[in-house]
């Protein structure tokens, strides 16, 4: 449960920003804002009508120990991609730790349902192919809301494709016999519902705190991705050509 709370802290942390009203304006980071807002409305409608009810039902019928075990199982599968991205980002020590983590949890941890690795000082890391592209110098590009998936960017689309290529369920769905393939589809569906159930409380708090829900989640996504690509290291501000008054453009403080 602590890992779940930590996973979504960054969303709740944005809620602590000073209260202000943001006046919509054209942002070079988001030149497709009109389209993105329409896609977000579509996603929200789908989430409200389908995914959120499933997540609430899942949360209601699933005992906490089983919920934690299911989350651990899918997290363990993702550690395969995490390990590969460690090495692609020139982090051999972390990559070796994540391989060891996968082996320990897949064996002693009963296929990953029990997170034994954390108990023996092999912590969970968060690396994906989108971060790898960022480390390689690929720019983020414009913000882009993906249908069904949500906040992303041009680089994020490529990152998501890479993550799919590194996930074992992708190959099970594509190349296994039909029975196993459909089982993998069911497993992936369960993964999505479990992830949405874990996000219920954080998403509700974030939506209530946001003056403009779209801008809130855009800002949260961009800040989160920069944080991950830079491994949490603070980046210097580029203030060249910016005067003092321009720092307040677009803001009306209450």
VOBA-1610 file (N, C-alpha, C; in pm, whole numbers, padded with zeros to 5 digits, always signed):
BEGIN
Unk+00083-00121+00000Unk+00000+00000+00000Unk+00086+00125+00000Unk+00199+00122+00072Unk+00288+00238+00074Unk+00340+00268-00066Unk+00371+00161-00143Unk+00421+00182-00279Unk+00316+00248-00367Unk+00188+00212-00346Unk+00081+00272-00424Unk+00070+00420-00395Unk+00075+00453-00265Unk+00064+00594-00226Unk+00180+00672-00283Unk+00301+00617-00274Unk+00419+00686-00325Unk+00411+00705-00475Unk+00351+00608-00544Unk+00345+00611-00689Unk+00268+00732-00740Unk+00169+00776-00663Unk+00084+00886-00709Unk+00104+01014-00629Unk+00211+01021-00547Unk+00239+01141-00469Unk+00256+01263-00557Unk+00318+01242-00673Unk+00348+01356-00759Unk+00221+01427-00804Unk+00111+01352-00820Unk-00015+01417-00857Unk-00067+01501-00742Unk-00068+01443-00623Unk-00119+01516-00507Unk-00029+01633-00472Unk+00100+01619-00499Unk+00194+01727-00468Unk+00164+01854-00543Unk+00113+01841-00667Unk+00079+01959-00745Unk-00031+02038-00677Unk-00114+01969-00597Unk-00225+02036-00529Unk-00176+02139-00429Unk-00050+02132-00390Unk+00004+02223-00291Unk+00055+02351-00351Unk+00048+02364-00484Unk+00090+02488-00548Unk+00001+02603-00502Unk+00054+02726-00496Unk-00028+02839-00455Unk-00149+02853-00545Unk-00264+02890-00485Unk-00388+02901-00561Unk-00380+03017-00659Unk-00408+02989-00784Unk-00413+03094-00886Unk-00502+03048-00999Unk-00554+03142-01071Unk-00636+03112-01187Unk-00552+03130-01312Unk-00546+03026-01394Unk-00466+03032-01515Unk-00554+03071-01632Unk-00520+03178-01697Unk-00594+03224-01813Unk-00547+03148-01936Unk-00636+03073-02004Unk-00593+02994-02121Unk-00526+03081-02226Unk-00415+03034-02281Unk-00347+03104-02389Unk-00269+03001-02469Unk-00230+03037-02588Unk-00156+02944-02672Unk-00021+02913-02609Unk+00006+02786-02589Unk+00130+02743-02527Unk+00211+02666-02631Unk+00337+02705-02656Unk+00418+02632-02755Unk+00436+02485-02721Unk+00423+02451-02594Unk+00432+02311-02554Unk+00309+02233-02598Unk+00198+02305-02619Unk+00070+02240-02648Unk-00001+02307-02765Unk+00055+02299-02886Unk-00008+02365-03001Unk-00138+02299-03045Unk-00164+02177-02999Unk-00285+02104-03037Unk-00387+02103-02923Unk-00390+02209-02844Unk-00473+02210-02723Unk-00620+02181-02754Unk-00674+02241-02859Unk-00814+02218-02891Unk-00843+02071-02914Unk-00762+02006-02996Unk-00779+01864-03023Unk-00758+01783-02895Unk-00655+01821-02819Unk-00625+01747-02696Unk-00740+01754-02596Unk-00802+01870-02586Unk-00917+01882-02494Unk-01033+01793-02539Unk-01055+01785-02670Unk-01161+01698-02721Unk-01131+01552-02689Unk-01006+01511-02708Unk-00968+01373-02678Unk-00980+01345-02529Unk-00943+01443-02447Unk-00956+01426-02302Unk-01103+01409-02263Unk-01193+01484-02326Unk-01335+01470-02298Unk-01384+01330-02336Unk-01335+01280-02449Unk-01369+01143-02490Unk-01319+01042-02388Unk-01193+01058-02346Unk-01135+00967-02247Unk-01210+00973-02115Unk-01245+01096-02072Unk-01318+01112-01946Unk-01455+01044-01952Unk-01522+01058-02068Unk-01652+00994-02085Unk-01639+00842-02078Unk-01539+00788-02146Unk-01515+00644-02143Unk-01480+00599-02002Unk-01399+00678-01934Unk-01360+00644-01797Unk-01481+00646-01704Unk-01564+00748-01716Unk-01682+00762-01630Unk-01782+00648-01653Unk-01803+00612-01779Unk-01907+00515-01813Unk-01860+00370-01800Unk-01731+00346-01818Unk-01683+00208-01823Unk-01575+00178-01719Unk-01463+00248-01729Unk-01346+00208-01652Unk-01362+00236-01502Unk-01412+00354-01467Unk-01425+00386-01325Unk-01523+00292-01253Unk-01642+00262-01310Unk-01729+00165-01244Unk-01664+00028-01226Unk-01590-00016-01330Unk-01519-00144-01317Unk-01415-00138-01206Unk-01343-00026-01198Unk-01238-00011-01096Unk-01299-00009-00956Unk-01410+00061-00940Unk-01475+00066-00809Unk-01529-00071-00769Unk-01586-00144-00867Unk-01634-00279-00838Unk-01520-00373-00802Unk-01412-00361-00877Unk-01292-00441-00848Unk-01239-00412-00708Unk-01233-00284-00673Unk-01183-00244-00543Unk-01273-00295-00431Unk-01404-00299-00457Unk-01500-00341-00356Unk-01493-00491-00329Unk-01473-00572-00434Unk-01478-00718-00416Unk-01341-00779-00389Unk-01234-00703-00411Unk-01100-00761-00399Unk-01040-00731-00261Unk-01006-00834-00184Unk-00939-00810-00055Unk-00807-00737-00076Unk-00767-00658+00023Unk-00648-00575+00006Unk-00524-00658-00023Unk-00508-00773+00045Unk-00387-00853+00022Unk-00381-00904-00122Unk-00499-00936-00178Unk-00504-00983-00317Unk-00479-00868-00413Unk-00534-00752-00382Unk-00512-00633-00465Unk-00363-00601-00471Unk-00296-00603-00357Unk-00153-00577-00351Unk-00076-00683-00431Unk-00117-00809-00419Unk-00051-00917-00492Unk-00064-00902-00642Unk-00183-00863-00689Unk-00205-00844-00833Unk-00121-00728-00884Unk-00118-00618-00807Unk-00034-00503-00844Unk+00113-00545-00851Unk+00159-00623-00755Unk+00297-00670-00754Unk+00327-00759-00874Unk+00231-00844-00912Unk+00251-00935-01024Unk+00278-00859-01153Unk+00193-00762-01183Unk+00210-00685-01307Unk+00332-00593-01300Unk+00361-00542-01182Unk+00482-00461-01165Unk+00607-00545-01191Unk+00603-00671-01151Unk+00716-00760-01173Unk+00738-00785-01321Unk+00629-00802-01397Unk+00642-00819-01542Unk+00706-00696-01606Unk+00669-00578-01557Unk+00726-00455-01613Unk+00874-00438-01579Unk+00921-00509-01476Unk+01062-00499-01439Unk+01154-00552-01549Unk+01100-00634-01640Unk+01181-00679-01754Unk+01219-00559-01839Unk+01121-00478-01874Unk+01148-00357-01952Unk+01230-00256-01875Unk+01205-00247-01745Unk+01284-00155-01661Unk+01432-00191-01668Unk+01462-00320-01659Unk+01601-00366-01663Unk+01667-00332-01796Unk+01596-00357-01907Unk+01651-00325-02039Unk+01679-00176-02051Unk+01585-00093-02005Unk+01604+00052-02014Unk+01715+00101-01923Unk+01739+00033-01812Unk+01854+00067-01728Unk+01982+00061-01809Unk+02002-00048-01881Unk+02125-00064-01959Unk+02129+00030-02078Unk+02013+00056-02141Unk+02009+00151-02252Unk+02043+00292-02206Unk+02021+00321-02078Unk+02053+00452-02022Unk+02189+00453-01953Unk+02269+00349-01976Unk+02403+00339-01918Unk+02400+00339-01766Unk+02311+00256-01709Unk+02301+00239-01565Unk+02319+00090-01533Unk+02441+00037-01553Unk+02460-00108-01538Unk+02436-00159-01395Unk+02474-00079-01295Unk+02452-00124-01156Unk+02304-00136-01126Unk+02227-00033-01165Unk+02083-00037-01142Unk+02019-00148-01225Unk+02068-00168-01348Unk+02016-00274-01432Unk+02038-00411-01371Unk+02155-00433-01314Unk+02184-00562-01248Unk+02093-00583-01128Unk+02068-00474-01055Unk+01978-00484-00939Unk+01836-00519-00984Unk+01792-00459-01094Unk+01655-00484-01139Unk+01640-00624-01197Unk+01745-00678-01260Unk+01740-00817-01305Unk+01730-00909-01184Unk+01812-00881-01082Unk+01808-00961-00960Unk+01671-00951-00894Unk+01614-00831-00898Unk+01481-00809-00840Unk+01376-00897-00911Unk+01382-00900-01044Unk+01287-00980-01121Unk+01304-01129-01089Unk+01428-01174-01083Unk+01453-01317-01055Unk+01403-01355-00917Unk+01434-01273-00817Unk+01392-01302-00679Unk+01240-01305-00668Unk+01175-01202-00720Unk+01029-01196-00708Unk+00958-01302-00791Unk+01019-01342-00902Unk+00957-01444-00988Unk+00969-01583-00927Unk+01065-01602-00840Unk+01086-01734-00779Unk+01039-01735-00633Unk+01117-01675-00547Unk+01082-01672-00404Unk+00951-01596-00382Unk+00926-01495-00465Unk+00806-01413-00450Unk+00684-01470-00519Unk+00687-01597-00558Unk+00572-01667-00617Unk+00519-01591-00740Unk+00598-01589-00846Unk+00562-01525-00973Unk+00540-01375-00959Unk+00596-01317-00854Unk+00588-01173-00838Unk+00475-01124-00749Unk+00391-01215-00700Unk+00279-01172-00616Unk+00325-01116-00482Unk+00442-01158-00438Unk+00498-01107-00312Unk+00628-01032-00345Unk+00638-00911-00299Unk+00756-00828-00329Unk+00866-00857-00227Unk+00930-00972-00246Unk+01039-01013-00157Unk+01162-00925-00180Unk+01184-00883-00304Unk+01305-00808-00341Unk+01320-00681-00259Unk+01211-00609-00238Unk+01218-00486-00159Unk+01263-00514-00017Unk+01223-00629+00036Unk+01259-00665+00173Unk+01407-00695+00188Unk+01474-00729+00077Unk+01618-00758+00083Unk+01699-00648+00014Unk+01643-00529+00016Unk+01714-00409-00030Unk+01740-00409-00181Unk+01641-00455-00257Unk+01643-00440-00403Unk+01521-00355-00439Unk+01534-00221-00432Unk+01418-00133-00447Unk+01362-00131-00588Unk+01237-00091-00598Unk+01170-00075-00727Unk+01217+00052-00795Unk+01251+00042-00924Unk+01288+00160-01003Unk+01184+00185-01111Unk+01183+00305-01161Unk+01083+00345-01261Unk+01156+00396-01385Unk+01179+00307-01480Unk+01244+00343-01606Unk+01159+00291-01721Unk+01144+00369-01825Unk+01070+00324-01942Unk+01140+00375-02067Unk+01090+00334-02183Unk+01159+00369-02307Unk+01145+00517-02341Unk+01038+00580-02295Unk+01026+00724-02313Unk+01137+00798-02241Unk+01171+00754-02120Unk+01284+00813-02047Unk+01414+00788-02121Unk+01428+00666-02176Unk+01549+00633-02250Unk+01567+00728-02368Unk+01460+00753-02442Unk+01467+00847-02554Unk+01507+00986-02505Unk+01455+01027-02390Unk+01491+01156-02333Unk+01638+01162-02297Unk+01689+01055-02236Unk+01831+01049-02201Unk+01918+01054-02326Unk+01870+00996-02435Unk+01944+00998-02562Unk+01936+01134-02632Unk+01860+01225-02577Unk+01853+01359-02634Unk+01735+01385-02724Unk+01643+01291-02735Unk+01524+01313-02816Unk+01433+01413-02745Unk+01396+01523-02807Unk+01311+01622-02741Unk+01171+01567-02713Unk+01106+01623-02611Unk+00973+01576-02575Unk+00872+01600-02687Unk+00883+01714-02754Unk+00787+01748-02857Unk+00657+01797-02797Unk+00559+01829-02880Unk+00433+01881-02829Unk+00360+01781-02739Unk+00288+01838-02644Unk+00200+01759-02558Unk+00090+01698-02643Unk+00055+01574-02613Unk-00042+01502-02695Unk-00123+01408-02607Unk-00255+01425-02605Unk-00343+01335-02530Unk-00382+01219-02620Unk-00344+01099-02580Unk-00374+00980-02660Unk-00513+00927-02629Unk-00591+00892-02731Unk-00719+00826-02704Unk-00697+00699-02622Unk-00779+00679-02521Unk-00777+00565-02431Unk-00664+00571-02328Unk-00545+00623-02365Unk-00430+00620-02277Unk-00412+00747-02194Unk-00445+00863-02249Unk-00434+00986-02173Unk-00310+01067-02205Unk-00261+01148-02108Unk-00151+01242-02130Unk-00026+01175-02187Unk+00033+01238-02287Unk+00156+01188-02347Unk+00222+01304-02421Unk+00311+01270-02511Unk+00380+01367-02596Unk+00423+01293-02721Unk+00480+01366-02816Unk+00528+01300-02937Unk+00634+01196-02901Unk+00728+01235-02815Unk+00829+01138-02768Unk+00763+01025-02691Unk+00660+01059-02614Unk+00592+00958-02535Unk+00526+00851-02617Unk+00480+00887-02738Unk+00420+00787-02827Unk+00524+00683-02866Unk+00644+00730-02902Unk+00752+00637-02933Unk+00793+00555-02812Unk+00792+00620-02696Unk+00826+00548-02573Unk+00726+00439-02542Unk+00598+00468-02564Unk+00495+00367-02537Unk+00510+00247-02632Unk+00545+00275-02758Unk+00566+00165-02852Unk+00683+00078-02807Unk+00789+00142-02757Unk+00903+00066-02706Unk+00867-00016-02585Unk+00787+00040-02496Unk+00745-00033-02376Unk+00661-00156-02412Unk+00575-00141-02513Unk+00496-00255-02558Unk+00585-00365-02613Unk+00692-00325-02682Unk+00784-00423-02739Unk+00862-00496-02630Unk+00874-00435-02513Unk+00950-00496-02404Unk+00862-00569-02302Unk+00730-00568-02324Unk+00639-00632-02229Unk+00606-00774-02275Unk+00622-00874-02188Unk+00601-01014-02230Unk+00458-01043-02274Unk+00358-00973-02219Unk+00220-01000-02259Unk+00195-00966-02405Unk+00272-00872-02460Unk+00256-00836-02602Unk+00279-00957-02691Unk+00383-01034-02661Unk+00417-01149-02744Unk+00324-01267-02716Unk+00273-01273-02595Unk+00177-01379-02564Unk+00049-01359-02644Unk+00005-01234-02651Unk-00116-01202-02728Unk-00095-01230-02877Unk+00022-01193-02930Unk+00046-01200-03074Unk+00080-01340-03124Unk+00153-01416-03044Unk+00211-01539-03098Unk+00165-01668-03028Unk+00098-01659-02917Unk+00053-01780-02847Unk-00073-01834-02915Unk-00111-01958-02878Unk-00235-02013-02933Unk-00354-01931-02883Unk-00468-01937-02950Unk-00580-01848-02918Unk-00621-01850-02770Unk-00623-01967-02709Unk-00665-01975-02569Unk-00571-01895-02478Unk-00441-01914-02500Unk-00342-01842-02420Unk-00345-01694-02454Unk-00362-01663-02582Unk-00369-01524-02624Unk-00483-01449-02559Unk-00602-01511-02556Unk-00716-01447-02490Unk-00694-01435-02341Unk-00623-01533-02284Unk-00588-01523-02142Unk-00499-01403-02115Unk-00406-01377-02209Unk-00318-01262-02195Unk-00396-01131-02208Unk-00496-01130-02299Unk-00581-01012-02312Unk-00656-00987-02182Unk-00707-01095-02122Unk-00775-01081-01994Unk-00682-01030-01885Unk-00557-01078-01887Unk-00459-01033-01788Unk-00429-00885-01805Unk-00417-00843-01931Unk-00390-00702-01957Unk-00507-00615-01913Unk-00630-00663-01935Unk-00749-00591-01891Unk-00751-00578-01739Unk-00716-00686-01671Unk-00709-00683-01525Unk-00603-00583-01478Unk-00491-00577-01549Unk-00384-00483-01516Unk-00436-00339-01524Unk-00510-00308-01630Unk-00564-00173-01649Unk-00663-00139-01538Unk-00751-00232-01505Unk-00851-00207-01401Unk-00784-00192-01264Unk-00685-00275-01237Unk-00611-00265-01111Unk-00540-00131-01099Unk-00479-00087-01209Unk-00409+00042-01210Unk-00509+00156-01187Unk-00625+00148-01251Unk-00726+00254-01235Unk-00780+00255-01092Unk-00798+00139-01032Unk-00847+00132-00894Unk-00747+00195-00797Unk-00619+00173-00822Unk-00515+00232-00735Unk-00512+00384-00747Unk-00561+00435-00859Unk-00553+00578-00888Unk-00679+00655-00848Unk-00781+00586-00800Unk-00910+00649-00772Unk-00900+00767-00676Unk-00837+00745-00561Unk-00832+00850-00460Unk-00748+00969-00505Unk-00632+00941-00566Unk-00544+01049-00610Unk-00610+01131-00721Unk-00679+01063-00814Unk-00744+01134-00924Unk-00857+01221-00874Unk-00933+01173-00776Unk-01043+01253-00721Unk-00991+01379-00653Unk-00883+01365-00574Unk-00825+01480-00505Unk-00769+01580-00604Unk-00704+01530-00709Unk-00645+01619-00809Unk-00754+01695-00885Unk-00862+01627-00921Unk-00969+01692-00996Unk-01037+01800-00913Unk-01054+01775-00784Unk-01118+01874-00697Unk-01030+01996-00678Unk-00899+01977-00677Unk-00806+02088-00651Unk-00782+02173-00775Unk-00807+02118-00893Unk-00770+02187-01017Unk-00872+02293-01056Unk-00824+02413-01089Unk-00909+02517-01145Unk-00949+02477-01287Unk-00852+02433-01366Unk-00874+02382-01500Unk-00813+02242-01503Unk-00899+02141-01508Unk-00853+02003-01498Unk-00755+01967-01609Unk-00780+02015-01728Unk-00693+01986-01842Unk-00553+02040-01817Unk-00543+02168-01778Unk-00412+02229-01753Unk-00341+02162-01637Unk-00418+02122-01537Unk-00360+02055-01421Unk-00288+01927-01462Unk-00357+01841-01537Unk-00298+01714-01576Unk-00188+01731-01680Unk-00198+01832-01764Unk-00089+01860-01858Unk+00037+01898-01782Unk+00023+01991-01686Unk+00138+02034-01608Unk+00197+01919-01527Unk+00109+01839-01467Unk+00156+01725-01388Unk+00234+01626-01473Unk+00183+01599-01594Unk+00251+01504-01683Unk+00389+01555-01723Unk+00396+01681-01767Unk+00522+01737-01815Unk+00626+01742-01702Unk+00584+01786-01584Unk+00676+01792-01471Unk+00724+01653-01432Unk+00632+01557-01431Unk+00669+01421-01396Unk+00770+01362-01494Unk+00749+01383-01624Unk+00840+01327-01724Unk+00978+01391-01714Unk+00983+01522-01692Unk+01113+01587-01676Unk+01185+01534-01554Unk+01111+01514-01447Unk+01169+01460-01323Unk+01229+01322-01347Unk+01154+01236-01418Unk+01202+01099-01441Unk+01322+01096-01534Unk+01318+01173-01643Unk+01430+01173-01739Unk+01558+01220-01672Unk+01547+01318-01581Unk+01664+01374-01514Unk+01694+01306-01381Unk+01624+01194-01351Unk+01643+01121-01226Unk+01628+01211-01104Unk+01536+01305-01113Unk+01508+01391-00998Unk+01602+01508-00980Unk+01701+01521-01068Unk+01797+01631-01056Unk+01733+01760-01103Unk+01753+01867-01026Unk+01698+01998-01063Unk+01769+02050-01187Unk+01692+02108-01278Unk+01748+02162-01401Unk+01751+02314-01396Unk+01858+02376-01447Unk+01867+02522-01445Unk+01761+02584-01534Unk+01707+02697-01491Unk+01608+02768-01570Unk+01677+02849-01679Unk+01620+02844-01798Unk+01670+02925-01908Unk+01592+03056-01909Unk+01652+03164-01853Unk+01583+03292-01839Unk+01626+03393-01944Unk+01704+03348-02041Unk+01751+03441-02143Unk+01633+03497-02222Unk+01626+03626-02232Unk+01521+03691-02309Unk+01390+03706-02236Unk+01389+03671-02106Unk+01267+03682-02028Unk+01281+03798-01931Unk+01188+03895-01937Unk+01193+04004-01841Unk+01104+03971-01722Unk+01114+04054-01618Unk+01043+04025-01494Unk+00891+04021-01514Unk+00839+04113-01596Unk+00694+04120-01613Unk+00640+03997-01685Unk+00719+03940-01778Unk+00670+03826-01855Unk+00653+03702-01770Unk+00717+03699-01654Unk+00702+03584-01566Unk+00559+03571-01515Unk+00485+03681-01519Unk+00349+03678-01464Unk+00242+03677-01571Unk+00283+03670-01698Unk+00186+03667-01806Unk+00098+03542-01793Unk-00032+03560-01812Unk-00125+03447-01810Unk-00174+03409-01673Unk-00131+03483-01568Unk-00171+03448-01433Unk-00252+03562-01371Unk-00361+03525-01304Unk-00436+03622-01226Unk-00446+03567-01084Unk-00377+03627-00992Unk-00373+03574-00857Unk-00495+03618-00778Unk-00553+03523-00703Unk-00668+03555-00620Unk-00627+03623-00490
//
